[in-house]
């Protein structure tokens, strides 16, 4: 009995030890790994305002492209930085409040390693054309402010229209998950000659961009072609940016054209609501690079605009902005610019979305038919100004007064400029956010920049996969062996028993 008790104690001890070992190894191996999150800041310095975006991504990258998501956005108070051309020293300090907000979002221990970039778009492109010295001083002012922040300043520059279009395209397709497919979707897409990506339509105050992947790209216009490698795959896209064709500058162009035919200081404009009035100083009007070529000596110093609220006349007036008479290529958009045939779905964002959303025309997942869109904008333009002001009293008068023009302009740009029709109109999806991220060029910019951040060694578990499996198997064998030995000891098979007749 004493020896049996001893054996039982040994077996119990070994069994307990094996169970403890199994549990300890499993818990240690599968405990959550410490998060290694990186942050980045991008400031979108547009023509009418500046937005600051904070992005985060894991230090371990997928196919050399970081998994970036937006965690914060801050709208800078005041005009865009190009609006400080007469007080350039104020451009930088205007960013201070949003930089403070970024400091509160990003852990203080990571401030010094967090890169901050400022990209200025069409507003600053125009200012550089108009007054290069003022543009340089504005950039210097914002650069000084960003350097004084506790972040890793990486530059403040004017990005090209081509970059703006390309990064917007990257943003849209990243957020829609078009760059990363798996399983049967990946197999199906590999069988197609054209990748399943969406085109990007961006509309700002001073410029507009169109970008999409095309299988029909030729060598006709190489300056409109870009190449990317994202998530281990190559992409060839068409892109073009039309400076002076953002909604604000398009309005200025239309008014400059209208001024060529006025006989007195009163201009009856069909793109404003009936009953609306606005006064424009002629001396300031033609300083704009988008209107300077139409400068005209006029016998009056102020122009008095009076709204008519006539959508059809408004469209006719806007369509004159798109010169379709000359095309030196196989196909064109307008003003002699090459445009291959439109292909696939398009995500339309920025002012495309803001205007159409105000007009309640962003219905998803089933976009409205083109005739419904036209009739809605036509009805809105026909409303008297006093009714519109009463119905939308919470919206600033300048923005509210221009929604009729902006709606008509968007339709003209998409139909007359780019060639969308009733047949493919529903391929356009007006997007404000996708998930938690804003649709725009800044996320694409950040994604592209993460390609230049060296991939870091990921934080790994304490044991390699092989060692972990081997140790688990060994502990399990020990436990099974102990249990089997105990069973044999107390339930000895007849063939092993002796002395039984």
Buried (B, 14 or more C-beta within 10 A) or exposed (E): EEEEEEBEEEBEEBBEBBEEBBEEBBEEBEEEEEEEEBBBBBBBBBBBBBBBBBBBBBBBBBEBBBBBBBBBBBEBEBBBBBBBBEEBEBBBEBBEEBBEBBBEEBEEEBBEEBBBBBBBBBBBBBBBBBBEEBBEBBBBBBBBBBEEBEBBBBEBBBBEBBBBBBBBBBBBBBBBEBBBBEEEEEEEBEEEEEBBBBBBBBBBBBBBBBBBBBEEBEEEBEEBBBEBEBBEBEBEBBBBBBBBBBBBBBBBBBBBBBBEEBEEBEBBBBBBBBBBEBEBEBEEBBEBBBBEEBBEEBEEEEBBBBBBBBBEBBBEBBBEBBEBEEBEBEBBBBBEBBBBEBBBBBBBBBBBBBBBEBBEBBEEEEBBEBEEBBEBBBEBBBBBBEEBBEEBEEBEBEBBBBBBBBBBBBBBBBBBBBBBEEEBBBBBBBBBBBEEBBBBBBBBBBBBBBBEBEBEEEEEEEBEEEEBEEBBEBBEEBBEEBBEEBEEEEEEEEEEEEEEE
